[in-house]
Amino acid sequence: MIGIVTGIGPRTGTSFTMLKLKEAGIPIKGYKNLDTYTVPEKNPDGYWELLPYDLVDMCNKGLANNQVLKVWPVLFDFIKPEDVACIVVLQRKNKDKQIQSITNLVKEELKLPRWAGIKIPPPDKLIKIYQVETELFVNKLEPSKVLNVYTEDLNIETDNIISFFKRSLTCQQ
């Protein structure tokens, strides 16, 4: 069984949440930065995510049991709902700020050789894609396995998120 941190679009606080879980002693799988994929200056404390093929491989081989993974909604097709102990879904109340933040990040990412020639949907469409994919996946889970948190509330919700993962992952051992 795995725990998942995801967001309704980029720039929702998933990296911050993964870092807080790591600091709380909850086992996470993910790299601080992904060379050629991420812009460290945009998340100086780290992104804490896996390359897509590493994520799929770990899940298929059971190498992520009792750990938390940051999973983007476009990868949910590779996760079996029955393998999910719990999931935290982050979303921003202020979509305008999120769109601006995504726009700024994409400008920097497109400077990386890995992103050359890749066409990224506009931020509002990207958020909608993430929302649809997340709803489809979450609807396959028991409601007790899902915790929805607004990014703007992360500072006051961090302890609840940590407790949610501790409780959910401990019950699976």
C-alpha contacts under 8 A as a table, 3 or more apart, distances in Angstrom:
res1	aa1	res2	aa2	distance
1	M	64	A	7.77
1	M	65	N	5.06
1	M	66	N	5.67
1	M	67	Q	7.88
1	M	82	E	7.88
1	M	83	D	4.65
1	M	84	V	5.29
1	M	85	A	5.29
1	M	169	L	7.47
1	M	172	Q	6.66
2	I	64	A	6.37
2	I	65	N	5.29
2	I	66	N	5.23
2	I	67	Q	5.43
2	I	68	V	5.89
2	I	69	L	7.31
2	I	83	D	6.17
2	I	84	V	4.99
2	I	85	A	5.43
2	I	86	C	7.07
2	I	169	L	7.31
3	G	66	N	7.07
3	G	67	Q	5.97
3	G	68	V	4.28
3	G	69	L	6.18
3	G	84	V	6.05
3	G	85	A	5.58
3	G	86	C	4.92
3	G	87	I	5.68
3	G	165	F	6.91
3	G	168	S	7.95
3	G	169	L	7.04
4	I	68	V	5.39
4	I	69	L	4.98
4	I	70	K	5.72
4	I	71	V	6.31
4	I	84	V	7.44
4	I	86	C	6.34
4	I	87	I	4.52
4	I	88	V	6.28
5	V	14	T	6.28
5	V	17	T	7.57
5	V	18	M	7.27
5	V	68	V	7.12
5	V	69	L	6.24
5	V	70	K	4.76
5	V	71	V	6.24
5	V	87	I	5.80
5	V	88	V	4.96
5	V	89	V	6.31
5	V	90	L	7.77
6	T	14	T	6.16
6	T	70	K	5.86
6	T	71	V	5.43
6	T	72	W	5.78
6	T	73	P	7.04
6	T	87	I	7.45
6	T	88	V	6.28
6	T	89	V	5.13
6	T	90	L	6.24
7	G	10	P	6.56
7	G	11	R	7.97
7	G	12	T	5.76
7	G	13	G	7.58
7	G	14	T	6.36
7	G	72	W	7.03
7	G	73	P	7.67
7	G	89	V	5.31
7	G	90	L	4.47
7	G	91	Q	5.71
7	G	130	Y	7.51
8	I	12	T	7.01
8	I	73	P	7.97
8	I	89	V	7.13
8	I	90	L	6.22
8	I	91	Q	5.08
8	I	92	R	7.75
8	I	127	I	5.90
8	I	128	K	7.83
8	I	130	Y	5.16
8	I	131	Q	5.21
8	I	134	T	7.22
9	G	12	T	6.71
9	G	91	Q	7.44
9	G	126	L	6.31
9	G	127	I	4.41
9	G	128	K	7.70
9	G	129	I	7.95
9	G	130	Y	5.39
9	G	131	Q	7.28
10	P	98	Q	7.88
10	P	102	I	6.55
10	P	127	I	7.55
11	R	14	T	7.47
11	R	98	Q	6.22
11	R	101	S	6.60
11	R	102	I	6.36
12	T	90	L	5.87
12	T	91	Q	5.48
12	T	92	R	5.88
12	T	98	Q	7.42
12	T	151	T	5.63
13	G	16	F	5.16
13	G	17	T	6.11
13	G	90	L	6.87
13	G	151	T	5.88
13	G	154	L	7.76
14	T	17	T	5.04
14	T	18	M	6.16
14	T	47	Y	7.92
14	T	70	K	7.15
14	T	90	L	6.97
15	S	18	M	5.11
15	S	19	L	6.20
15	S	43	N	7.75
15	S	46	G	6.58
15	S	47	Y	4.73
15	S	48	W	5.95
15	S	49	E	7.89
16	F	19	L	5.15
16	F	20	K	6.24
16	F	45	D	7.79
16	F	47	Y	7.83
17	T	20	K	5.12
17	T	21	L	6.22
17	T	158	T	7.45
18	M	21	L	5.11
18	M	22	K	6.17
18	M	28	I	7.24
18	M	47	Y	7.96
18	M	48	W	6.30
18	M	70	K	7.30
19	L	22	K	5.03
19	L	23	E	6.12
19	L	45	D	7.55
19	L	46	G	7.54
19	L	48	W	7.13
20	K	23	E	5.02
20	K	24	A	6.14
20	K	158	T	7.42
20	K	162	I	7.85
21	L	24	A	5.02
21	L	25	G	6.51
21	L	26	I	5.35
21	L	27	P	7.58
21	L	28	I	7.39
21	L	162	I	6.11
22	K	25	G	5.23
22	K	26	I	5.34
22	K	27	P	6.25
22	K	28	I	6.19
23	E	26	I	7.42
24	A	162	I	7.23
26	I	67	Q	7.35
26	I	68	V	7.67
26	I	162	I	7.97
26	I	165	F	7.79
26	I	166	K	7.11
27	P	66	N	7.45
27	P	67	Q	5.03
27	P	68	V	6.34
28	I	67	Q	5.13
28	I	68	V	4.52
28	I	69	L	6.04
29	K	48	W	7.33
29	K	49	E	7.11
29	K	50	L	7.19
29	K	64	A	7.20
29	K	67	Q	6.60
29	K	68	V	6.19
29	K	69	L	5.51
29	K	70	K	7.89
30	G	47	Y	7.97
30	G	48	W	4.43
30	G	49	E	4.12
30	G	50	L	4.80
30	G	69	L	6.86
30	G	70	K	7.39
31	Y	34	L	6.38
31	Y	46	G	7.72
31	Y	47	Y	7.01
31	Y	48	W	4.71
31	Y	49	E	5.38
31	Y	50	L	6.06
32	K	45	D	7.48
32	K	46	G	4.32
32	K	47	Y	5.25
32	K	48	W	4.61
32	K	49	E	7.09
33	N	38	T	6.21
33	N	39	V	7.82
33	N	40	P	6.40
33	N	46	G	5.72
33	N	47	Y	5.68
33	N	48	W	6.69
33	N	49	E	7.59
34	L	37	Y	5.33
34	L	38	T	5.47
34	L	47	Y	7.99
34	L	49	E	7.73
34	L	50	L	7.64
34	L	51	L	7.44
35	D	38	T	6.37
36	T	39	V	7.98
36	T	112	L	6.20
36	T	113	P	6.91
36	T	114	R	5.71
37	Y	109	E	7.32
37	Y	112	L	7.26
37	Y	114	R	6.32
37	Y	115	W	7.40
38	T	47	Y	7.92
38	T	109	E	6.68
39	V	42	K	5.62
39	V	43	N	7.21
39	V	105	L	7.98
39	V	108	E	6.94
39	V	109	E	6.35
40	P	43	N	5.33
40	P	44	P	5.46
40	P	46	G	6.82
41	E	44	P	5.28
42	K	105	L	7.01
43	N	46	G	5.30
43	N	47	Y	6.30
48	W	70	K	7.14
49	E	69	L	7.08
49	E	70	K	5.46
49	E	71	V	7.62
50	L	54	D	6.11
50	L	55	L	5.78
50	L	69	L	7.90
50	L	70	K	7.43
51	L	54	D	5.24
51	L	55	L	6.28
52	P	55	L	5.13
52	P	56	V	6.29
52	P	75	L	7.45
53	Y	56	V	5.14
53	Y	57	D	6.01
54	D	57	D	5.07
54	D	58	M	6.01
55	L	58	M	5.26
55	L	59	C	6.21
55	L	69	L	8.00
56	V	59	C	5.25
56	V	60	N	6.08
56	V	78	F	6.15
56	V	79	I	7.53
57	D	60	N	5.17
57	D	61	K	6.10
58	M	61	K	5.25
58	M	62	G	5.90
58	M	63	L	4.70
58	M	64	A	5.66
59	C	62	G	5.13
59	C	63	L	6.18
59	C	64	A	5.91
59	C	65	N	7.99
59	C	79	I	7.00
60	N	63	L	7.77
62	G	65	N	5.83
64	A	67	Q	5.48
64	A	68	V	7.54
64	A	69	L	7.77
66	N	169	L	5.59
66	N	170	T	7.82
66	N	172	Q	7.25
66	N	173	Q	7.29
67	Q	169	L	7.54
71	V	75	L	6.59
71	V	76	F	7.28
72	W	75	L	5.69
72	W	76	F	7.16
72	W	130	Y	7.77
73	P	76	F	5.23
73	P	130	Y	5.51
73	P	133	E	5.48
73	P	134	T	5.55
74	V	77	D	7.25
74	V	130	Y	6.99
74	V	133	E	6.63
75	L	78	F	5.70
75	L	79	I	7.28
76	F	79	I	5.18
76	F	133	E	7.47
76	F	134	T	7.84
76	F	137	F	6.67
77	D	80	K	7.61
79	I	83	D	7.37
80	K	83	D	5.39
80	K	84	V	7.18
81	P	84	V	5.42
81	P	137	F	7.47
81	P	140	K	6.49
81	P	141	L	6.39
82	E	85	A	7.96
82	E	141	L	7.86
84	V	87	I	7.31
84	V	145	K	7.94
85	A	145	K	6.33
85	A	168	S	5.88
85	A	169	L	6.36
85	A	172	Q	7.30
86	C	145	K	4.39
86	C	146	V	5.90
86	C	147	L	7.87
86	C	164	F	7.92
86	C	165	F	6.90
86	C	168	S	6.15
86	C	169	L	7.69
87	I	145	K	6.17
87	I	146	V	5.08
87	I	147	L	6.29
88	V	146	V	6.00
88	V	147	L	4.76
88	V	148	N	5.84
88	V	149	V	7.15
88	V	161	I	7.49
89	V	146	V	7.40
89	V	147	L	6.23
89	V	148	N	4.85
89	V	149	V	6.21
90	L	148	N	6.09
90	L	149	V	5.03
90	L	150	Y	5.59
90	L	151	T	5.96
91	Q	148	N	7.88
91	Q	149	V	6.61
91	Q	150	Y	5.04
91	Q	151	T	5.63
92	R	95	K	6.14
92	R	98	Q	6.86
92	R	150	Y	5.44
92	R	151	T	5.02
92	R	152	E	6.54
93	K	150	Y	6.48
93	K	151	T	7.33
93	K	152	E	7.04
94	N	97	K	5.63
94	N	98	Q	6.51
95	K	98	Q	4.86
95	K	99	I	5.99
96	D	99	I	5.13
96	D	100	Q	6.27
97	K	100	Q	5.10
97	K	101	S	6.10
98	Q	101	S	5.02
98	Q	102	I	6.09
99	I	102	I	5.11
99	I	103	T	6.08
99	I	123	P	5.47
99	I	124	D	6.61
100	Q	103	T	5.05
100	Q	104	N	6.24
101	S	104	N	5.18
101	S	105	L	6.22
102	I	105	L	5.07
102	I	106	V	6.01
102	I	123	P	6.32
103	T	106	V	5.25
103	T	107	K	6.32
103	T	123	P	6.83
104	N	107	K	5.34
104	N	108	E	6.78
105	L	108	E	5.30
105	L	109	E	6.17
106	V	109	E	4.86
106	V	110	L	5.93
107	K	110	L	5.48
107	K	111	K	6.96
108	E	111	K	5.42
108	E	112	L	7.35
109	E	112	L	5.46
109	E	115	W	6.58
110	L	113	P	7.55
110	L	115	W	5.23
110	L	116	A	6.21
111	K	115	W	7.19
111	K	116	A	7.33
112	L	115	W	5.60
112	L	116	A	6.82
113	P	116	A	5.25
115	W	118	I	5.49
121	P	125	K	6.11
121	P	126	L	5.77
122	P	125	K	5.46
122	P	126	L	6.17
123	P	126	L	4.91
123	P	127	I	6.13
124	D	127	I	5.19
124	D	128	K	6.34
125	K	128	K	4.98
125	K	129	I	6.16
126	L	129	I	5.13
126	L	130	Y	6.26
127	I	130	Y	5.14
127	I	131	Q	6.09
128	K	131	Q	4.96
128	K	132	V	6.19
129	I	132	V	5.31
129	I	133	E	6.17
130	Y	133	E	5.22
130	Y	134	T	5.93
131	Q	134	T	5.18
131	Q	135	E	6.13
132	V	135	E	5.23
132	V	136	L	6.23
133	E	136	L	5.21
133	E	137	F	6.30
134	T	137	F	5.17
134	T	138	V	5.92
135	E	138	V	5.17
135	E	139	N	5.93
136	L	139	N	5.47
136	L	140	K	7.04
137	F	140	K	5.52
137	F	141	L	7.28
138	V	141	L	5.30
138	V	146	V	7.29
139	N	142	E	7.71
141	L	145	K	6.65
141	L	146	V	7.58
142	E	145	K	5.59
142	E	146	V	7.38
143	P	146	V	5.46
144	S	147	L	7.78
145	K	168	S	7.74
147	L	161	I	7.83
147	L	164	F	7.95
149	V	153	D	6.95
149	V	154	L	7.15
149	V	157	E	7.45
150	Y	153	D	5.32
150	Y	154	L	6.69
151	T	154	L	5.25
152	E	155	N	7.66
153	D	156	I	5.63
153	D	157	E	5.97
154	L	157	E	4.85
154	L	158	T	5.59
155	N	158	T	5.75
156	I	159	D	7.33
157	E	160	N	5.22
157	E	161	I	6.24
158	T	161	I	5.10
158	T	162	I	6.22
159	D	162	I	5.10
159	D	163	S	6.14
160	N	163	S	5.10
160	N	164	F	6.01
161	I	164	F	5.01
161	I	165	F	6.34
162	I	165	F	5.33
162	I	166	K	6.14
163	S	166	K	5.03
163	S	167	R	5.94
164	F	167	R	5.31
164	F	168	S	6.03
165	F	168	S	5.08
165	F	169	L	5.79
166	K	169	L	5.48
166	K	170	T	5.77
167	R	170	T	5.33
167	R	171	C	6.21
168	S	171	C	5.44
168	S	172	Q	6.85
169	L	172	Q	5.28
169	L	173	Q	6.92
170	T	173	Q	5.52
